Structures are given as structure tokens and as C-alpha cells.
């Protein structure tokens, strides 16, 4: 009887470190990067499409995770799906292209330009890496060279061929740990016998505040959790210079050093349920208002840290790409062909981590797609004290795209 084969696609967001003794065959040296066209004028339109995807993804995840802290990296998920799109065909390709807002001929050069635009320095460290791992069984799996070449050309993907055994599991997890600066140390618990490939996008962020908090700027405060509990937290107070306000929410922006990235906090009005605020377009509304720069904002940001993971299979199916998860309908023939059955996505798992404190922010994320064979007082001006559930973003200021979007329901 013909079996269905699964392919794992892992998409990771994190910070880099040193290599950890990977034994798999690194084929990257055999894949020579080819010249790629430099598309002019595409970025602004694609940024709008990526933002639309980001907010839609967050909205659907919030709907599925009501009452819980939430943190996703839409950049990581978008990039991983874009890599996967290079192996899709027919209905699967059409669905994925519609979800991402464009086809591969536009997405690939846009992603290459976007990656090159992201900055990193000692005070605002940003790291992004991509890799492809596939089973070394030529009688079973034939991987399309053009698929590997395209992802190497546009995504800088490393390529590894390996037996999918215990050693491979260690190698993949070591790669994740290395490229997340240790924030996420494992993505693979077990390699299923039907698994034939992993695609990994890794991204990590570690940045210091432009204005760090002194001890005198931190005091205890009550945080009113979504569940109704009142918890004592360490509230960090500062005076910020960018204020946002719509009819349903208010917020502030706090910059990281060098100004390349910023932390954007959004606090819905007390009468607005935060999940209804998200589902009814509240984020889109406040992001569309003009930011009031030079406005003094007395801001209160609680210290918080948490890990988060979610299976995105149901979310992405609902958003418009169900065929990719259907063993009978998925079409990834441009990626690989298996002698034992059709290749499809069996799951998408996204893992994230964040830590916000006096010095700055550290955040990392992993998305695994599994395919089966400053002032401590209220001053005159505006005030935004995050003492109840709020939404936040870590934003790339060049594109205004969110690297991370989170919701704090409880501390």
C-alpha cells in the first residue's frame, strides 16, 4: 500500500552563537549563489502585503489563544512559508501565494532585499538564518535542485543532507540553539519515520533601550490580569516622546539604541475587551493614526518574561492554505518527490521567547512546520501605564514591520 510521506518545515527566529558540532553533510558549498535580479519599486507594496499578513496572523492566533499570553514572529512565519512556496505547485501554490499576498517571482527578491536591510550592532543585535535538512535516501527521496538553488540564492539557506536518526535530531536542535543564542534549545523531540525534510528560518533579537531604566525608575504596581487576578509586578517608569491614540486605545513607542528598532505598546481602553479589540481591527486603527512625536508620555512598562508555543496548522488552514495540509491534495512536486507517497505539511509549530527588563529586550522564536511522508511619576502630558492586558510589537523602523507581536494577558 502506498504511504504518505511527511516533510517537516521548521521556521525559527533567534540570535546566533557558535556552531555545535553538526555532523550532517553540509551541501551549501556545492550550491553556488547565482546572480538574482534587483527589483526596484517592489518593496513598498510588498511591505503592505507583509503587514497585512502579520496582523491577520496575529488576529487568528489571538482568537485561538484567548486568555493566554501570546507572542508570534510574523516575519519568521512569513519567511518560512515563502521558502516553502518555492516548492509548491498548482492549487497549493495558488493558496499559499494568495495568503502571502504575492507569487514567488515578487516575494523572493523582496525577501532578499528585506534581509539585507535589517541591521545589527553591539547594542541592537539581530540575527537571521535559514537552513534546509533532508533525508539522505536517494532511493526514497529526490529533492529538486532548483528548489535548493532558489532558497540559497534569495534566502541564504544552508543545506544539509543527513540520515534522519538520533544524530540528526541532535544536529537540528543544536542548530536551533546556536541560532537562538540559547533562548530556544530544542525544536525536534522525535523524527517520525515519514519525515523527509526540514526547512528552518531562525531569527533572534537582543537590544538595549536607548534610555535604560535606573533602579529609582522601578517600583511595585498592581497588574490586573485578564482572568481577574490582581498581581504585584515590577513597573518600569519612563518619559517617552511618541504617543498614539485612537478612539479605542492609546500607546507609546520606546526606542532601542541606535534607533533601528523600537518597542510599541498598545493599551485598549478599559471598557474594551482586548480580544474583541484585536478581532474588530483595533490594532489596524491605532496604527493608522498619526504618531504624535515630541509629546511627553508618562509610560509604565511592567517587567515580564515568558515562553510561548502554538500549532499553526488550524490557523493557517483557516487563513486560506488548507491544501498544503491535505495528504491527498498537497502539491510540493517542485520541492521533492518521494517514492513512497505524496508530500504534505502535517503541522506548523511556532515557539517564541521574550524577556523585557531595565536594560532592554531579548526575544527569540521558532516556527516548525511539520510535513508528513525614564520618570517614575505622572507628569503633565499623556500617560500610558500598562497595568492591564496590552499588546506590544518589536518594530523594524525602516519598514515599520513588526518582527514580533505579543499580547500580555497575565504576568
Secondary structure as GFF3:
##gff-version 3
##sequence-region A 1 411
A	DSSP	beta_strand	5	13	.	.	.	ID=ss1
A	DSSP	beta_strand	25	26	.	.	.	ID=ss2
A	DSSP	three_ten_helix	28	30	.	.	.	ID=ss3
A	DSSP	alpha_helix	43	64	.	.	.	ID=ss4
A	DSSP	beta_strand	70	72	.	.	.	ID=ss5
A	DSSP	alpha_helix	74	85	.	.	.	ID=ss6
A	DSSP	alpha_helix	90	100	.	.	.	ID=ss7
A	DSSP	alpha_helix	104	117	.	.	.	ID=ss8
A	DSSP	beta_strand	124	135	.	.	.	ID=ss9
A	DSSP	beta_strand	141	143	.	.	.	ID=ss10
A	DSSP	alpha_helix	145	155	.	.	.	ID=ss11
A	DSSP	beta_strand	158	162	.	.	.	ID=ss12
A	DSSP	alpha_helix	166	179	.	.	.	ID=ss13
A	DSSP	beta_strand	197	208	.	.	.	ID=ss14
A	DSSP	three_ten_helix	215	217	.	.	.	ID=ss15
A	DSSP	beta_strand	218	224	.	.	.	ID=ss16
A	DSSP	beta_strand	230	245	.	.	.	ID=ss17
A	DSSP	beta_strand	249	255	.	.	.	ID=ss18
A	DSSP	three_ten_helix	257	259	.	.	.	ID=ss19
A	DSSP	beta_strand	261	268	.	.	.	ID=ss20
A	DSSP	alpha_helix	274	279	.	.	.	ID=ss21
A	DSSP	alpha_helix	282	288	.	.	.	ID=ss22
A	DSSP	beta_strand	292	302	.	.	.	ID=ss23
A	DSSP	beta_strand	304	311	.	.	.	ID=ss24
A	DSSP	alpha_helix	313	319	.	.	.	ID=ss25
A	DSSP	three_ten_helix	322	325	.	.	.	ID=ss26
A	DSSP	beta_strand	336	338	.	.	.	ID=ss27
A	DSSP	beta_strand	343	344	.	.	.	ID=ss28
A	DSSP	beta_strand	347	356	.	.	.	ID=ss29
A	DSSP	beta_strand	360	372	.	.	.	ID=ss30
A	DSSP	beta_strand	382	385	.	.	.	ID=ss31
A	DSSP	beta_strand	390	396	.	.	.	ID=ss32
A	DSSP	beta_strand	401	408	.	.	.	ID=ss33
###
